[in-house]
Amino acid sequence: MYVCICNGVTERQIREAAAHGCRTVAELTMRTGCGATCGTCLDTAVDLLDSVHGGREPLFPILNLSHAA
């Protein structure tokens, strides 16, 4: 199944990237291009990463820094 239509990234490619150590959406975007165009696929991409690694990564981790201060 295609997850990112804009960049032609499939569920299988995301699972393979996760199996090879990809843990964050930012890294997934750098490796596959998933989410780099319109971003509507990001929730599904995070769910797939979560299914492989068992923990949900925030979509935009930089926003969590506002709570660190």
ABEGO torsion letter per residue (X at the ends): XBABAAAGBBAAAAAAAAAAGBABAAAAAAAAGBGABAGAAAAAAAAAAAAAAGBBBBABAAAAAAAAX
